[in-house]
Amino acid sequence: MKFIILQSKLKEGLGIVERLVGKNLTLPILNNILVSVQKNFLNLAATDLELGIKWWSLVKVEEEGEIVIPGRILSSFVNYFPNKPIKLETKDKTLFVECENYQTQIKFFKTEDFPIIPQVKEEIIILNNSLFCKNLALVSDIPQPSPARVEISGIYVSLQKNLIKLVGTDSFRLGEKKIFLEKTTTKDFSFILPQRTTKELIGVLGEKKGELKVFSSPNQVMFELPMEETTHPQIQIVSRLIEGQYPNYEDVIPKKYRTTVVLPKNEFLNQIKAASVFSGRTNEVKFEANPKKERFEIFSQNPEYGQYKSFLPAKIKGEETEISFNYKYLIDGLVNIESSEVVFELNKLTDETEENKEHKEKKGEGPGVLKPVGDQSYTYVVMPINPS
């Protein structure tokens, strides 16, 4: 194997694939990178058996071949090289690397034991990559590891006609982002993407432009981004899917609201952060919406340190409402809203038995919902803290 590549290009590729290279004591081969040279392309690949990443670049090839090499060692040396052409050549069981007055020799391994990264062949959709990654980031941080309910530990992705839905929940809050496509697809699909996969998609592809191809099979999904200069793939990310049925999350989103509040987003966010200083162990912050006074009050109290109170002028429709939330969950939802104003929809759970049909007794507070003003594509639902 013998080829020449610019330092900045090789550094880019190694930085992408070595994200999956760790210290696997059970299967040491996974601590390495597959380096393959064929025709005019260099291919770097790494996998942890759950996730696989491949990266390609056009290079000057003098001799084809493939090896398995410790990725972090190669990457560490390449990072110190100047941005000049690097010559890489194998002799016997050693990779020789030269760049101007830098030289190194690295022992490599045979490729037989390196796992094959699956090639998912059925293309299901083509998306704007930067738009998809930006929207995926709105929900990717919400799920939490849940051995008892594995299906909600990932991101639910569904496509129906011209609408993609991205959903994440941890049972205490839920985020849904809708992406409307220009073209209607002929095939609907849905799957649950592991949270780690979403992090890698955002980390690897988030800043890149181009069309993202999505391929799917019953157990795996592949995301492919082409090179700028050719239709040949530049990056492929292959992931296992989470098995199971995603819960009917739409039942959690209230259809009606007792109180609707429109607030300036940045001021609301700052006042919640200020109130958090005096919140207790449950991170509780109380809110009161007063339609008559057009005033939205924020209150927190800590028996050891003191209390906090502030208010915001607000457009309020509906009933006067008092409710408490975990301030961290509200902040997480607000930072993902780009509009200058935010809609905060509040509700109450009621007991509607025959005995109190005319007078609905308060049973507890219902979920709160945050939405950008003028944008129905993002919905953030957060459960309240009800008095014990």
Secondary structure, 3 states (H helix, E strand, C coil): CEEEEEHHHHHHHHHHHHHHCCCCCCCHHHHEEEEEEECCEEEEEEECCCEEEEEEEECEEEECEEEEEEHHHHHHHHHHCCCCEEEEEEECCEEEEEECCEEEEEECECCCCCCCCCCCCCEEEEEEHHHHHHHHCCCCCCCCCCCCCHHHHEEEEEEECCEEEEEEECCCEEEEEEEECCCCCCCCEEEEEEHHHHHHHHHHHCCCCCEEEEEECCCEEEEEEECCCCCCEEEEEEEECCCCCCCCHHHHCCCCCCEEEEEEHHHHHHHHHHHHCCCCCCCEEEEEEECCCCEEEEEEEECCCEEEEEEEECEEEECCEEEEEEHHHHHHHHCCCCCCEEEEEECEEEECCHHHCCCCEEEEECCEEEEECCCCCEEEEECCCCCC
